[in-house]
Amino acid sequence: MSKINKSATGTVSRDEIGNLLDDFKTDILGCLNEQLYTLKIQNKKKAKNVSLSIFCSKCRKKHFLIECPLDSI
């Protein structure tokens, strides 16, 4: 309620604006950190899947043996 009264009267100090901007910056950096962490986990999972895949002796492409497209024909 005090923020509403202050903004209505226009008496917000520079320190308060600075604190709000610092909080906003902290929130943005926190969100970016979470997104980067999620991307790192996804990349690790992809790398693990690629390392588990091998060259198929039937079609000579790199994939899991149970995912061979020639088996579905």
C-alpha positions in Angstrom: 0.0 0.0 0.0 2.9 2.3 0.7 4.2 1.8 -2.9 0.8 2.9 -4.3 0.8 6.1 -2.2 4.4 6.9 -3.1 3.8 6.4 -6.8 0.6 8.4 -6.7 2.3 11.4 -5.0 5.5 11.0 -7.0 7.8 11.0 -4.1 10.0 8.0 -4.8 13.6 8.4 -3.9 16.6 7.5 -6.1 17.6 4.9 -3.5 14.3 3.2 -3.8 14.5 3.1 -7.6 18.0 1.8 -7.3 16.9 -1.0 -5.0 14.0 -1.9 -7.3 16.4 -2.1 -10.3 18.9 -4.2 -8.3 16.1 -6.6 -7.4 14.9 -6.7 -11.0 18.5 -7.4 -12.2 18.9 -10.2 -9.6 15.6 -11.8 -10.7 16.7 -11.7 -14.4 20.1 -13.2 -13.7 18.4 -15.9 -11.6 16.1 -16.8 -14.4 19.0 -16.9 -16.9 21.0 -19.1 -14.6 18.1 -21.6 -14.3 17.7 -21.7 -18.1 21.4 -22.2 -18.7 21.4 -25.0 -16.1 18.4 -26.7 -17.9 20.2 -26.4 -21.3 23.4 -27.9 -19.8 21.4 -30.9 -18.5 19.7 -31.3 -21.9 23.0 -31.2 -23.7 24.4 -33.8 -21.3 21.5 -36.1 -22.0 21.9 -35.7 -25.8 25.6 -36.4 -25.6 24.9 -39.5 -23.5 22.4 -40.7 -26.1 24.8 -40.1 -28.9 27.6 -42.0 -27.1 25.2 -45.0 -26.6 24.3 -45.1 -30.3 26.4 -47.2 -32.6 26.6 -47.8 -36.4 23.9 -50.2 -37.4 25.1 -53.2 -39.4 21.9 -53.3 -41.4 21.6 -49.8 -42.7 25.1 -48.4 -41.8 23.7 -45.3 -40.0 24.4 -44.3 -36.4 21.5 -45.0 -34.1 20.3 -47.4 -31.5 20.0 -50.9 -32.7 16.3 -51.2 -31.7 15.6 -48.0 -33.7 16.7 -49.4 -37.0 14.3 -48.2 -39.8 14.9 -51.4 -41.7 13.3 -53.4 -38.9 10.0 -51.7 -39.4 9.8 -52.7 -43.1 
